[in-house]
Amino acid sequence: MFKIQYKSKPAESFEYANTALEISKRINFLQGEATAYNNLGVYYKQKGDYDKALRNYKLAFNLYDSLDHKEGVGKSLSNIGNIYSINQDFERALDYYTDAKQIFEELKDSPKLLRILNNIGNIYLDQGQELEAENYYRQVLHIYEQNPEQSSLFDPYSNIGKIYFNRQEYDSALYYFNKSLKKEEASDNKFGVSAALVKIARLHNARGSHLAAKNAALDAVDIASDIYAKPILLDAYSTLAEVYLHLEDLENSYVYMNQYHIMNDSLFNEKSRRAIAELEKSIELEQKEKEIALLKKESEIKNLQYQNSRLYTFGSVAFSVLLLALAIISFLKFKQNRKAKALLEFQNQQILKSKQAIEIQKMKLESWNQNITDSIEYAKSIQEGIMNKNNFKENIPSSFVFYKPKDIVSGDFYWYSRQTGCDILALIDCTGHGVAGAFMTVIANATMNQIVNEEQETEPHRILAKLDVKVMEILKQKEITTSSHSMDVALCKIDYENKLVTFSGAKRPLYLVENNKLKEFKGNNFTVGEYFNSPDKKFTFQEIDIEENQTFFLSSDGFADQFGINTQKKYLRKRFKSLLENISNKSLPEQQKSLELEMKRWQGEMEQTDDMLVIGFRV
C-alpha cells in the first residue's frame, strides 16, 4: 500500500508505513520490519528530513543483512548512498552505490540497476566529470529502451536533459525534459512531475522565454505544495524569484525569494534552533557571571575603603619594617648570587666534558649507521637480483611489476620459474617489512627453488603445502608455538598446453579482469608457515580457462592498506579493485604508470604503511 500511495499521497503512505512497523514488531516479522523502516526512510527523504531518512535506511540495512536478504540489502545500500550524495559526501556515496550495483547485477534486477547507474552518473556530474556522467546516463537509457515494461522502470530522460542543458543545447534538453514529464504524469508521480516542471522552467528562463518559465514554475509550486516536498519547493521558489526579476516584477521576485529563504531555513532549522539555544544559554550564563563579578567588585571596593583607613594609621611603622626587610633580603641575595655563580661555572665545565663525549659517541653512531645502511643497500641489491634473474619479464613480456618497499629492503617479493609446458609465478608477502621481512623472503626464495626447480612440483596447492611444512621446520614453529612468522602467498601455474591458469592462495587472492568486469578468486584463509592458529591445513586450487582480453593481477595488501593524505583512511580493497577495473583496457606499462600516479595522489606526504607489490600479466 505504501508503494501505491507514497508518490501521490505521501501523508497516507506515512501512516501505512508506521502501522506496518508496529505490526511487524508485534509479531516479530523481521522482513516486514525492515521494509517498514525502508519506506519511512523514503518518506523522510522526500520531505527533506535527511537525518531521519538515513537513520531509517540504516535500520533497514541491518535487518536485511541479518536475514541475508540480497534484494533488501542492495536497496538499503542504494538509499544510504542517496543521502550521502545529497550531503555531498561523494566518496562514501559512490562506495555504497558500487556495492548495490554488484548485488543488482547478480540478481539481474533491471529496475534497481537503472537507478544505481543513474545515481553513479549523478555523482560524476556533481563532481564536474560530465563525460563520465553521460556514459552512465546513456547506459540507463539503453537498458530502458530495451525493456518492454518501460512504465515500471526508472525515468532515464531527465538526466540526459541535464547534460544537454549544461551544454546550452536547449532544444535537445527540452525534448528530454518533456519526455520525463510525460512519463512521471503517466505513473502519477507527483514528486517526479513537480521536479520535471522545475527543470522545464529553468530551461525556458535560460533561453529567455520568461512567461513560459513562470507558468511551469507556478505549476510545480502547486503540485509540490500539495505533497509538501520541501527540496522541490526550494528549487521552484528560487526559479520564480529569478524569472520575476527578468520580468521586472520586483515585488513578486522579492516574495518568492523570501519564500525560498523561509523554506531553506525550515530544512535546517533543527540544527539552528539547537545552536541558538546553546548560544542563549551561554549568553545567559555569561551575563550571570558578569553580575556576580560586579557584586564581588563592589564588595571588594568597600572592604578596601575600610582597610585603607586602618592602613594609613600603621603606614609609617610598616614602611620602616619594609626597609629593614629589603636590606636583609639584598644581603642574602648577594651571598646567594656568589654561590650560584660558582656552581654555574662548575656545571659549565661538566657540560663541556659531556658535549665532547657526545660528539665522540655521535661520530661512532654515524659510522655504525653508515655500515648498517651499506649492508642493507647490499641486501637490497641481492633481493632485487633474486627477483630479476628469474626472467619473469623476459618470458612473459605482457606484464608489469609495481614494486614499492616501505624501507630499503622489503618483505614482499615475487618468484618465477619456467617449467616444461608451464610457468610458475608466486607473489609472497612475508611477515613484517625491512630487514626482518627481507630475511623471510630469502627463506621463501630458497624453499621455492627446492620445491619447484629441484623436486619438480608444479601443482600450486601441493607447492603451498610443501612450502608450509618446510618453513615451519626452518623456523621451528611447532616448538615456538606463539611465533607469528608466516607468509601470505598468491600462486599461479600458467599451463600453455591446456590453456589453463591454476590458482592457489594463502590469504591472498587472484584478480581477473575481463570485459571491464573484475572477478576475485580467493585463497584459503590461513597463511604459510604458521602453526598455532591453523595446524590442520588443506590448500585448495581453482582453474581458469585462458581466453582473449583477460588481465590477471596478484597483489600484497600494502596498496589497499595505505592511508591517504586527505582522508586519513585506508585505500581499501574495494577502491583497489575498482581501480584495476578502470585501468584494465590500458597497455601493461600504462597500467603500471596508472598505479604509480594513483598511489602518489592518494598517499601524498603520508608515511608509507607497508611494502607494496602488484603484478599484472596477460597470457
C-alpha positions in Angstrom: 0.0 0.0 0.0 2.9 2.3 0.7 4.3 1.9 -2.8 0.9 2.8 -4.3 0.3 5.9 -2.2 3.7 7.5 -1.5 4.1 9.3 -4.8 0.7 10.8 -4.9 -0.4 10.7 -1.2 2.6 10.8 1.0 0.8 11.6 4.2 -1.3 8.4 3.9 1.8 6.4 2.9 3.5 7.6 6.2 0.6 6.1 8.2 0.8 2.8 6.3 4.5 2.5 7.0 4.1 3.3 10.7 1.3 0.8 11.1 3.3 -1.9 9.2 6.3 -1.3 11.5 4.2 -1.6 14.7 2.5 -4.9 13.5 5.8 -6.3 12.3 7.5 -5.7 15.7 4.5 -7.2 17.5 4.6 -10.5 15.5 8.4 -10.5 15.3 8.3 -10.3 11.4 11.8 -9.0 10.7 11.5 -8.7 7.0 8.3 -6.7 7.4 10.1 -4.5 9.9 13.0 -3.9 7.6 10.6 -3.0 4.7 8.7 -0.5 7.0 12.0 1.2 8.0 13.0 1.5 4.4 9.6 3.0 3.5 9.9 5.5 6.3 13.3 6.4 5.0 11.8 7.1 1.6 9.1 9.3 3.1 11.6 11.4 5.2 13.9 11.8 2.2 11.1 13.1 0.0 10.2 15.6 2.8 13.8 16.7 3.1 14.4 15.3 6.6 17.7 13.6 5.7 18.9 12.7 9.2 15.7 10.7 9.9 15.9 9.2 6.4 19.5 8.0 6.9 18.6 6.6 10.4 15.7 4.5 9.0 17.7 3.3 6.0 20.5 2.0 8.2 18.0 0.2 10.5 16.5 -1.4 7.3 20.0 -2.4 6.1 20.9 -4.1 9.4 17.8 -6.2 9.4 18.1 -7.2 5.7 21.7 -8.1 6.2 20.9 -10.3 9.3 18.3 -12.1 7.1 20.8 -12.4 4.1 18.0 -10.7 2.0 20.1 -9.7 -1.0 17.4 -7.5 -2.7 16.8 -5.7 0.6 20.5 -5.2 1.3 21.0 -3.8 -2.2 18.0 -1.5 -1.9 19.2 -0.2 1.5 22.8 0.4 0.2 21.4 2.4 -2.7 19.2 4.5 -0.4 22.0 5.2 2.1 24.2 6.3 -0.9 21.4 8.7 -1.9 21.6 10.5 1.4 25.4 10.8 1.4 25.1 12.1 -2.2 22.6 14.8 -1.1 25.1 15.8 1.7 27.9 15.9 -1.0 29.9 13.1 0.7 30.5 11.7 -2.8 33.2 9.3 -2.0 31.1 7.5 0.6 28.1 7.6 -1.7 30.0 6.0 -4.5 31.1 3.2 -2.2 27.5 2.4 -1.3 26.3 2.6 -4.9 29.1 0.3 -6.1 28.1 -2.4 -3.6 24.5 -2.0 -4.5 25.3 -2.2 -8.2 27.1 -5.5 -7.8 24.1 -7.0 -5.9 21.5 -5.9 -8.6 23.7 -7.2 -11.4 23.8 -10.6 -9.6 20.0 -10.5 -9.1 19.5 -9.3 -12.8 17.1 -6.6 -11.3 16.9 -4.1 -14.2 14.7 -1.5 -12.5 17.0 -1.1 -9.5 20.1 -1.4 -11.6 18.8 1.5 -13.7 18.5 3.7 -10.6 22.0 2.8 -9.4 23.6 3.5 -12.7 21.7 6.8 -12.8 22.9 7.7 -9.3 26.5 7.0 -10.1 26.1 9.3 -13.1 24.8 12.0 -10.8 27.9 11.6 -8.6 30.2 12.2 -11.6 28.0 15.1 -12.8 28.1 16.8 -9.3 31.9 16.4 -9.4 32.1 18.1 -12.8 33.0 14.9 -14.7 30.4 15.4 -17.4 31.6 12.8 -19.9 31.7 10.0 -17.2 28.2 11.1 -16.1 26.8 11.0 -19.7 28.3 7.5 -20.2 26.2 6.2 -17.2 23.1 8.1 -18.3 23.4 6.5 -21.8 23.7 3.1 -20.2 20.5 3.8 -18.3 18.7 4.9 -21.4 19.8 1.9 -23.4 18.6 -0.6 -20.8 15.3 1.3 -20.5 14.7 1.3 -24.3 15.4 -2.4 -24.5 12.9 -3.3 -21.7 9.3 -4.0 -22.8 7.9 -3.0 -19.4 9.0 0.6 -19.5 6.2 2.0 -17.4 7.6 0.2 -14.3 11.2 1.5 -14.8 13.1 4.5 -13.6 12.8 7.7 -15.7 16.0 7.9 -17.8 15.2 11.1 -19.7 15.7 13.8 -17.0 19.5 13.4 -16.6 20.2 13.2 -20.4 18.3 16.5 -20.5 20.5 18.0 -17.8 23.6 17.1 -19.8 22.2 19.0 -22.9 21.1 21.8 -20.6 24.6 22.3 -19.2 25.9 22.4 -22.8 23.3 25.1 -23.6 21.7 22.8 -26.3 18.3 23.8 -25.2 16.1 22.2 -27.9 17.6 18.7 -27.1 17.3 19.4 -23.4 13.6 20.4 -23.7 12.9 17.3 -25.7 14.2 15.0 -22.9 12.6 17.1 -20.1 9.2 16.8 -21.8 9.6 13.1 -22.2 10.5 12.9 -18.5 7.3 14.9 -17.6 5.0 12.7 -19.7 6.5 9.5 -18.0 6.0 10.9 -14.5 2.5 12.1 -15.3 1.6 8.6 -16.6 2.8 7.0 -13.4 1.0 9.7 -11.3 4.3 10.5 -9.5 3.7 14.0 -8.1 7.3 14.3 -6.9 8.6 13.5 -10.4 6.1 15.7 -12.1 6.9 18.8 -10.0 10.7 18.2 -10.3 10.3 17.9 -14.1 8.4 21.1 -14.3 11.1 23.0 -12.3 13.7 21.8 -14.9 11.5 22.9 -17.7 11.0 26.3 -16.0 14.8 26.8 -15.6 15.3 25.9 -19.3 12.7 28.4 -20.5 14.2 31.1 -18.3 17.7 30.4 -19.6 16.7 30.8 -23.2 14.7 34.0 -22.5 11.1 32.6 -22.5 10.3 34.1 -19.1 6.5 33.8 -19.3 6.7 30.0 -20.2 9.2 29.7 -17.3 6.8 31.4 -14.9 3.9 29.1 -15.8 5.9 25.9 -15.5 7.4 27.0 -12.1 3.9 28.0 -10.7 2.5 24.6 -11.7 5.5 23.0 -9.9 4.8 25.0 -6.8 1.1 24.0 -6.8 1.9 20.3 -7.1 4.9 20.3 -4.7 2.8 22.3 -2.1 0.1 19.5 -2.1 2.7 16.9 -1.1 4.8 19.4 0.9 8.0 18.4 -1.0 10.5 20.9 0.5 13.5 20.3 -1.7 11.4 20.7 -4.9 9.6 23.8 -3.5 13.0 25.2 -2.7 14.1 24.9 -6.3 10.8 26.2 -7.6 10.9 29.3 -5.4 14.4 30.1 -6.4 13.5 29.8 -10.1 10.4 32.0 -9.7 12.4 34.7 -7.9 14.8 34.8 -10.9 12.0 34.7 -13.5 10.1 37.6 -11.9 13.4 39.6 -11.8 13.8 39.1 -15.5 10.1 40.2 -16.0 10.9 43.3 -13.9 8.3 42.3 -11.3 10.4 43.2 -8.3 7.5 42.7 -5.8 6.9 39.0 -6.8 10.6 38.4 -7.1 11.0 39.5 -3.5 8.0 37.4 -2.4 9.5 34.2 -3.9 13.0 34.9 -2.7 11.6 35.4 0.8 9.7 32.1 0.4 13.0 30.4 -0.7 14.8 31.6 2.4 11.9 30.6 4.7 11.9 27.1 3.1 15.7 26.8 3.2 15.7 27.7 6.9 13.0 25.1 7.6 15.1 22.4 6.1 17.9 23.0 8.5 16.1 24.8 11.4 16.6 22.0 13.9 20.3 22.4 14.0 19.8 26.2 14.0 17.4 26.0 17.0 19.9 23.9 18.9 22.7 26.3 18.1 20.6 29.3 19.2 19.5 27.6 22.4 23.1 26.8 23.2 24.1 30.4 22.4 21.3 31.9 24.5 22.3 29.6 27.4 25.9 30.6 27.0 24.9 34.4 26.9 22.7 34.0 30.0 25.4 32.2 31.9 28.0 34.8 30.9 25.6 37.6 32.0 25.1 36.0 35.4 28.8 35.6 35.8 29.3 39.3 35.0 26.6 40.2 37.6 28.3 38.1 40.2 31.7 39.6 39.3 30.3 43.1 39.6 28.8 42.4 43.1 32.1 41.0 44.2 33.9 44.0 42.9 31.6 46.4 44.8 32.2 44.4 47.9 35.9 44.5 47.4 35.9 48.3 47.0 34.0 48.8 50.3 36.5 46.5 52.0 39.4 48.3 50.5 38.0 51.7 51.7 37.7 50.4 55.2 41.1 48.8 55.2 42.8 52.0 53.7 41.7 54.0 56.8 43.4 51.4 59.1 46.5 51.0 56.8 47.1 54.8 56.9 47.5 54.6 60.7 50.1 51.9 60.6 51.8 53.0 57.3 54.8 54.6 58.9 55.6 51.6 61.0 55.1 49.2 58.1 57.4 51.4 55.9 60.2 51.2 58.4 59.8 47.4 58.7 59.8 47.1 54.9 63.0 49.0 54.5 64.7 46.7 57.1 63.4 43.6 55.3 64.7 44.9 52.0 68.1 45.4 53.4 68.2 41.9 54.8 66.9 40.4 51.6 69.5 42.3 49.5 72.4 41.0 51.7 71.1 37.4 51.5 70.6 37.7 47.7 74.2 38.9 47.2 75.5 35.8 49.1 73.2 33.5 47.1 74.4 35.0 43.8 78.0 34.4 44.6 77.3 30.8 45.4 75.2 30.4 42.3 77.9 31.8 40.1 80.5 29.3 41.4 78.0 26.5 40.9 77.3 27.6 37.3 81.0 27.7 36.4 81.3 24.1 37.7 78.2 23.0 35.7 79.6 24.6 32.5 82.8 22.6 32.9 80.7 19.4 33.3 78.5 20.3 30.3 81.7 20.9 28.1 83.0 17.5 29.1 79.6 15.8 28.3 79.5 17.6 25.0 82.8 16.3 24.0 81.8 12.7 25.0 78.5 13.1 23.0 80.5 14.3 19.9 82.7 11.2 20.1 79.6 9.0 20.5 77.9 10.7 17.6 80.8 10.0 15.3 80.7 6.3 16.3 76.9 6.1 15.7 77.3 7.8 12.3 80.0 5.3 11.4 77.9 2.3 12.6 74.8 3.7 10.9 76.7 4.1 7.6 78.0 0.5 7.9 74.4 -0.8 8.6 73.0 1.3 5.7 75.7 0.0 3.3 74.8 -3.6 4.4 71.1 -3.1 3.9 71.8 -1.5 0.5 73.8 -4.5 -0.4 71.0 -6.7 0.8 68.6 -4.7 -1.4 70.8 -5.5 -4.5 70.7 -9.2 -3.6 67.0 -9.1 -3.1 66.4 -7.3 -6.4 68.8 -9.7 -8.1 66.8 -12.7 -6.8 63.7 -11.3 -8.5 65.3 -10.1 -11.7 67.4 -13.1 -12.5 64.3 -15.4 -12.8 63.5 -13.9 -16.3 59.8 -13.3 -15.5 59.6 -10.1 -17.6 61.6 -11.7 -20.5 59.4 -14.8 -20.6 56.1 -13.0 -20.0 56.6 -9.7 -21.8 52.9 -8.7 -21.5 53.4 -8.0 -17.8 54.3 -5.3 -15.2 55.6 -5.2 -11.7 54.7 -2.3 -9.4 57.2 -2.6 -6.5 57.5 0.0 -3.7 59.2 -1.2 -0.5 58.5 0.7 2.8 62.1 0.6 3.7 65.3 -0.1 1.7 64.6 -3.8 1.6 61.1 -5.4 1.5 59.1 -8.3 2.9 57.2 -8.5 -0.4 58.7 -10.3 -3.4 57.8 -12.4 -6.4 59.2 -15.7 -7.5 59.0 -17.2 -11.1 60.2 -20.3 -12.8 59.7 -21.8 -16.3 59.0 -25.5 -16.3 58.1 -27.9 -19.1 54.9 -26.6 -20.8 54.1 -24.1 -18.0 55.2 -21.2 -15.9 55.0 -20.9 -12.1 54.5 -17.4 -10.7 54.2 -16.6 -7.0 53.7 -13.3 -5.1 54.8 -13.7 -1.5 54.0 -11.2 1.3 56.2 -12.1 4.3 55.6 -11.1 7.9 57.0 -7.6 8.6 59.0 -5.4 6.4 62.5 -4.0 6.3 65.3 -6.4 7.4 63.0 -8.8 9.2 60.7 -9.2 6.2 63.7 -9.4 3.8 65.2 -12.3 5.8 61.9 -14.2 5.4 62.0 -13.6 1.6 65.4 -15.3 1.4 63.9 -18.3 3.2 60.9 -18.3 0.8 63.1 -18.0 -2.3 65.4 -20.8 -1.3 62.4 -23.1 -0.4 60.5 -22.4 -3.6 63.7 -23.2 -5.6 63.9 -26.5 -3.8 60.2 -27.5 -4.2 59.8 -26.4 -7.9 63.2 -26.5 -9.5 64.7 -29.5 -7.7 61.7 -31.6 -6.7 59.8 -30.7 -10.0 56.5 -30.0 -8.2 54.2 -27.8 -10.4 50.7 -28.1 -8.8 50.0 -24.9 -6.9 48.2 -26.4 -3.9 50.9 -29.0 -3.4 53.6 -26.4 -3.7 51.9 -24.4 -0.9 51.6 -27.5 1.3 55.3 -28.3 0.9 56.3 -24.7 1.4 54.2 -24.6 4.6 55.9 -27.7 6.1 59.4 -26.6 5.2 59.0 -23.0 6.5 57.7 -24.4 9.8 60.7 -26.7 10.0 63.2 -24.0 9.3 61.6 -21.5 11.8 60.8 -24.3 14.4 57.2 -23.1 14.5 56.0 -26.2 16.2 58.4 -25.7 19.1 57.8 -21.9 19.5 54.0 -22.1 19.3 53.4 -18.4 19.8 55.6 -17.3 16.9 53.9 -15.3 14.2 56.4 -15.7 11.3 54.5 -16.5 8.2 53.9 -15.7 4.6 50.8 -14.8 2.6 51.0 -16.3 -0.9 49.2 -16.0 -4.3 50.5 -18.7 -6.6 49.7 -19.4 -10.3 50.5 -22.1 -12.7 50.2 -21.0 -16.4 49.6 -24.1 -18.4 50.1 -23.2 -22.1 49.3 -26.7 -23.4 45.9 -27.0 -21.8 45.3 -23.2 -21.8 44.6 -23.1 -18.1 45.6 -20.9 -15.2 45.6 -22.8 -11.9 45.5 -20.7 -8.7 46.1 -21.5 -5.1 46.3 -18.8 -2.4 47.2 -18.4 1.3 45.2 -15.3 2.4 46.0 -13.6 -0.9 43.6 -13.5 -3.9 43.9 -13.6 -7.7 42.0 -10.9 -9.6 40.8 -11.5 -13.2 39.5 -8.5 -15.2 37.7 -9.5 -18.4 35.5 -7.1 -20.4 35.9 -4.4 -17.7 34.5 -6.7 -15.1 36.6 -7.9 -12.2 36.3 -11.4 -10.6 38.1 -12.3 -7.4 39.4 -15.8 -6.7 40.0 -16.0 -3.0 42.8 -18.1 -1.4 42.5 -20.2 1.7 42.0 -18.3 5.0 45.3 -19.4 6.6 49.0 -18.4 6.0 52.1 -20.4 5.1 54.4 -21.3 7.9 52.1 -20.6 10.8 51.2 -23.5 13.1 49.5 -22.3 16.3 46.4 -20.7 14.7 45.8 -23.3 12.0 47.8 -26.6 12.4 45.5 -28.6 10.1 45.6 -27.0 6.6 44.4 -28.2 3.3 45.2 -25.9 0.4 42.7 -25.9 -2.5 43.0 -24.8 -6.1 40.9 -23.2 -8.8 41.2 -23.5 -12.6 40.5 -20.7 -15.0 40.3 -21.1 -18.8 42.7 -18.8 -20.7 40.8 -16.6 -23.2 41.4 -13.4 -25.0 41.2 -10.0 -23.3 42.0 -11.3 -19.9 44.2 -9.5 -17.4 45.4 -11.2 -14.2 46.5 -9.4 -11.1 48.4 -10.5 -8.0 49.0 -8.1 -5.1 50.1 -7.9 -1.5 48.0 -5.9 1.0 50.2 -2.9 1.0 48.4 -0.8 -1.7 45.0 -1.3 -0.1 46.2 -0.6 3.5 47.9 2.7 2.7 46.5 5.8 4.4 45.5 8.8 2.3 46.8 12.3 2.9 43.3 13.9 2.5 41.0 11.3 4.1 43.3 9.8 6.9 41.7 6.5 5.9 43.0 3.4 4.2 42.7 3.0 0.4 40.8 -0.4 1.0 40.3 -3.4 -1.3 37.0 -2.1 -2.7 38.6 1.0 -4.2 41.7 -1.0 -5.3 39.5 -3.5 -7.2 37.6 -0.6 -8.9 40.9 0.9 -9.9 42.0 -2.4 -11.5 38.7 -2.5 -13.5 39.2 1.1 -14.7 42.8 0.6 -16.0 42.3 -2.9 -17.4 41.9 -1.7 -21.0 45.3 0.1 -21.0 48.6 -1.5 -22.0 50.5 -3.2 -19.2 53.2 -0.4 -19.0 50.4 2.2 -18.8 48.6 0.2 -16.1 51.8 0.3 -14.0 52.1 4.1 -14.5 48.4 4.5 -13.5 49.1 2.6 -10.2 52.1 4.8 -9.5 50.2 8.0 -10.2 47.2 6.9 -8.2 49.3 6.0 -5.1 51.2 9.2 -5.4 47.9 11.2 -5.4 46.4 9.2 -2.6 49.5 9.0 -0.3 50.8 12.5 -0.7 53.1 13.3 2.2 51.7 10.5 4.4 54.3 7.9 5.7 54.1 4.6 3.8 52.3 2.0 5.8 53.7 -1.3 4.4 55.6 -2.7 1.4 53.6 -2.6 -1.9 53.7 -5.2 -4.7 51.3 -5.5 -7.6 51.9 -7.8 -10.6 49.8 -7.7 -13.8 50.1 -10.1 -16.7 48.3 -11.3 -19.8 48.7 -14.7 -21.3 
